[in-house]
Structure formats: structure tokens, C-alpha cells
Amino acid sequence: MNMRRLAALLAMVLFALAAAPATAGTVYVTLAMNATIGGEAYETVLTVTNPSEEDKSFTTNFILGGTDGADREEGEEYPETTIPAGSTRILT
């Protein structure tokens, strides 16, 4: 296999791995604040899909940049979002 084909194959494998969905545990998503900078509008759109046969829920928490995200109030509650079975929701 020549180097070009090897590099292309490696790139495809890395792309496929990067595109794999998060399935459990804690996931951190970098958000852009809804802002206009230099005439360009920036916002974060998060697409969440639930391919299972039962409803799934998750909580969200905004962690301000430059702070210790592990330093949380004891007993603090976070908003819960439920994604019905077999559906997709777009969060903005």
C-alpha cells in the first residue's frame, strides 16, 4: 500500500472515530456565547439523538471559562432534558 492510500485510510478511520456519538458519562461541550464579532454571528447548536427504545434524560450545567468546573455547590440541581425514544432534539 503506498503512502497516499495509507494516509487516506488513516484519515477516514480518524474521521469515523471522531464522529462516533457520546454514549455515556460526562461530556463537555465548548459553547460560543450568542454574540456578533466583526459582523459574524456566533452561537452553539447542540443536536442530541436518542436511538434507543426508551426515553433518555441528561442534565446540563454551564461552566464559566477560566473557573474550576469541579467546584460546585453541594446539593445544587441542574436542568434536566428528556429526549424521547427514537427522536432528535436541537438545543440552542
Backbone as CSV, one residue per row, in Angstrom:
resi,resn,N_x,N_y,N_z,CA_x,CA_y,CA_z,C_x,C_y,C_z
1,MET,0.857,-1.168,0.000,0.000,0.000,0.000,0.905,1.233,0.000
2,ASN,0.640,2.158,-0.945,1.508,3.326,-0.997,1.141,4.308,0.115
3,MET,1.973,5.305,0.336,1.805,6.254,1.440,0.530,7.082,1.309
4,ARG,0.147,7.436,0.082,-1.075,8.226,-0.102,-2.306,7.445,0.328
5,ARG,-2.369,6.189,-0.079,-3.516,5.358,0.304,-3.537,5.121,1.808
6,LEU,-2.385,4.898,2.397,-2.299,4.694,3.836,-2.761,5.950,4.582
7,ALA,-2.314,7.111,4.116,-2.706,8.367,4.742,-4.205,8.598,4.597
8,ALA,-4.772,8.296,3.435,-6.207,8.462,3.218,-7.000,7.516,4.101
9,LEU,-6.557,6.281,4.216,-7.223,5.302,5.062,-7.168,5.736,6.523
10,LEU,-6.035,6.196,6.977,-5.873,6.668,8.349,-6.791,7.869,8.603
11,ALA,-6.865,8.775,7.654,-7.736,9.946,7.797,-9.196,9.525,7.912
12,MET,-9.618,8.555,7.114,-11.006,8.086,7.181,-11.304,7.418,8.523
13,VAL,-10.380,6.626,9.013,-10.572,5.961,10.302,-10.663,7.001,11.420
14,LEU,-9.774,7.987,11.414,-9.803,9.037,12.441,-11.089,9.848,12.363
15,PHE,-11.553,10.139,11.150,-12.808,10.876,10.988,-13.975,10.066,11.545
16,ALA,-14.003,8.768,11.259,-15.087,7.915,11.754,-15.082,7.852,13.279
17,LEU,-13.901,7.762,13.874,-13.817,7.728,15.330,-14.255,9.053,15.939
18,ALA,-13.882,10.151,15.325,-14.257,11.461,15.843,-15.753,11.705,15.722
19,ALA,-16.393,11.086,14.757,-17.822,11.273,14.540,-18.678,10.340,15.392
20,ALA,-18.053,9.421,16.112,-18.805,8.488,16.945,-19.540,9.246,18.046
21,PRO,-20.780,8.880,18.323,-21.557,9.600,19.331,-21.082,9.311,20.751
22,ALA,-21.308,10.273,21.627,-21.044,10.074,23.044,-22.203,9.247,23.599
23,THR,-21.908,8.177,24.300,-22.976,7.299,24.737,-23.189,7.266,26.239
24,ALA,-22.237,7.699,27.025,-22.416,7.664,28.475,-21.352,8.519,29.142
25,GLY,-21.588,8.819,30.385,-20.605,9.563,31.153,-20.752,11.063,30.978
26,THR,-19.742,11.779,31.396,-19.747,13.235,31.328,-19.167,13.681,30.004
27,VAL,-19.871,14.571,29.328,-19.411,15.118,28.057,-19.340,16.628,28.207
28,TYR,-18.200,17.221,27.861,-18.033,18.668,27.917,-18.118,19.216,26.503
29,VAL,-18.959,20.227,26.317,-19.155,20.838,25.009,-18.776,22.306,25.126
30,THR,-17.863,22.749,24.288,-17.478,24.153,24.284,-18.568,24.956,23.600
31,LEU,-19.039,25.976,24.274,-20.126,26.786,23.749,-19.633,28.157,23.332
32,ALA,-20.194,28.649,22.257,-19.965,30.049,21.867,-21.144,30.840,22.417
33,MET,-20.849,31.923,23.083,-21.937,32.776,23.563,-22.601,33.382,22.331
34,ASN,-23.916,33.542,22.385,-24.610,34.171,21.269,-24.096,35.601,21.165
35,ALA,-23.235,35.829,20.194,-22.591,37.129,20.066,-22.270,37.410,18.607
36,THR,-22.105,38.679,18.309,-21.666,39.093,16.985,-20.297,39.723,17.134
37,ILE,-19.345,39.189,16.379,-17.969,39.682,16.428,-17.529,39.956,15.003
38,GLY,-17.149,41.186,14.737,-16.705,41.538,13.397,-17.751,41.283,12.338
39,GLY,-19.017,41.461,12.683,-20.093,41.255,11.716,-20.529,39.806,11.551
40,GLU,-19.878,38.870,12.255,-20.229,37.455,12.176,-20.971,37.039,13.445
41,ALA,-22.096,36.340,13.302,-22.875,35.868,14.444,-22.379,34.479,14.858
42,TYR,-22.192,34.294,16.162,-21.731,33.019,16.702,-22.739,32.508,17.716
43,GLU,-23.082,31.239,17.587,-23.929,30.572,18.561,-23.616,29.084,18.530
44,THR,-23.988,28.393,19.589,-23.792,26.954,19.638,-25.128,26.271,19.422
45,VAL,-25.140,25.285,18.557,-26.326,24.463,18.324,-25.899,23.035,18.626
46,LEU,-26.584,22.417,19.584,-26.247,21.064,20.002,-27.369,20.126,19.582
47,THR,-27.043,19.103,18.807,-28.030,18.121,18.361,-27.867,16.860,19.200
48,VAL,-28.959,16.429,19.830,-28.938,15.243,20.691,-29.923,14.225,20.122
49,THR,-29.434,13.018,19.875,-30.264,11.946,19.318,-30.347,10.795,20.304
50,ASN,-31.530,10.235,20.447,-31.746,9.071,21.300,-32.218,7.914,20.425
51,PRO,-31.310,7.031,20.002,-31.694,5.922,19.130,-32.311,4.741,19.885
52,SER,-32.354,4.830,21.207,-32.858,3.690,21.987,-34.382,3.600,21.930
53,GLU,-34.902,2.576,22.558,-36.347,2.352,22.574,-37.005,2.897,23.839
54,GLU,-36.239,3.634,24.653,-36.805,4.247,25.854,-36.303,5.677,25.977
55,ASP,-37.101,6.520,26.634,-36.709,7.911,26.827,-35.407,7.980,27.617
56,LYS,-34.568,8.959,27.291,-33.301,9.179,27.997,-33.249,10.631,28.445
57,SER,-32.666,10.860,29.611,-32.551,12.206,30.154,-31.104,12.536,30.446
58,PHE,-30.809,13.828,30.457,-29.483,14.287,30.845,-29.621,15.656,31.485
59,THR,-28.602,16.049,32.214,-28.596,17.369,32.837,-27.531,18.228,32.184
60,THR,-27.720,19.526,32.273,-26.756,20.464,31.720,-26.317,21.440,32.803
61,ASN,-25.090,21.895,32.666,-24.531,22.856,33.607,-23.551,23.735,32.860
62,PHE,-23.742,25.040,32.933,-22.815,25.964,32.283,-21.647,26.217,33.215
63,ILE,-20.439,25.990,32.715,-19.227,26.242,33.492,-18.507,27.418,32.841
64,LEU,-18.417,28.506,33.554,-17.790,29.714,33.039,-16.310,29.458,32.754
65,GLY,-15.826,29.924,31.602,-14.425,29.758,31.241,-13.501,30.336,32.301
66,GLY,-12.394,29.680,32.541,-11.409,30.162,33.498,-11.760,29.856,34.940
67,THR,-12.784,29.019,35.165,-13.162,28.651,36.525,-12.970,27.154,36.721
68,ASP,-13.007,26.733,37.979,-12.878,25.317,38.313,-14.254,24.672,38.214
69,GLY,-14.512,23.963,37.137,-15.808,23.346,36.917,-16.144,22.264,37.924
70,ALA,-15.146,21.756,38.635,-15.396,20.726,39.643,-15.843,21.340,40.963
71,ASP,-15.677,22.650,41.120,-16.049,23.341,42.352,-17.528,23.725,42.274
72,ARG,-18.398,22.826,42.763,-19.841,23.031,42.667,-20.470,23.027,44.051
73,GLU,-21.570,23.738,44.165,-22.309,23.781,45.420,-22.881,22.399,45.726
74,GLU,-22.749,21.946,46.971,-23.328,20.659,47.351,-24.845,20.758,47.278
75,GLY,-25.481,19.780,46.643,-26.922,19.765,46.526,-27.461,20.622,45.397
76,GLU,-26.567,21.251,44.634,-27.005,22.094,43.526,-27.687,21.226,42.462
77,GLU,-28.822,21.700,41.950,-29.554,20.950,40.940,-29.362,21.601,39.581
78,TYR,-29.373,20.768,38.530,-29.163,21.240,37.177,-30.382,20.906,36.330
79,PRO,-30.661,21.717,35.309,-31.831,21.452,34.461,-31.719,20.101,33.762
80,GLU,-32.838,19.382,33.723,-32.865,18.071,33.067,-33.627,18.169,31.751
81,THR,-33.084,17.535,30.731,-33.721,17.476,29.420,-33.983,16.013,29.100
82,THR,-35.186,15.708,28.640,-35.536,14.339,28.251,-35.704,14.277,26.740
83,ILE,-35.034,13.293,26.129,-35.155,13.058,24.694,-35.988,11.785,24.524
84,PRO,-37.165,11.902,23.917,-37.999,10.712,23.741,-37.300,9.641,22.883
85,ALA,-37.714,8.405,23.083,-37.143,7.273,22.337,-37.236,7.523,20.834
86,GLY,-36.150,7.234,20.145,-36.127,7.323,18.691,-36.254,8.731,18.126
87,SER,-35.910,9.738,18.893,-36.066,11.103,18.375,-34.785,11.918,18.546
88,THR,-34.805,13.088,17.934,-33.674,14.016,17.969,-34.185,15.368,18.395
89,ARG,-33.415,16.065,19.205,-33.743,17.421,19.629,-32.546,18.318,19.344
90,ILE,-32.861,19.542,18.946,-31.825,20.538,18.706,-31.900,21.551,19.837
91,LEU,-30.793,21.727,20.535,-30.723,22.656,21.659,-29.895,23.866,21.235
92,THR,-30.397,25.046,21.552,-29.661,26.281,21.236,-29.507,27.128,22.468
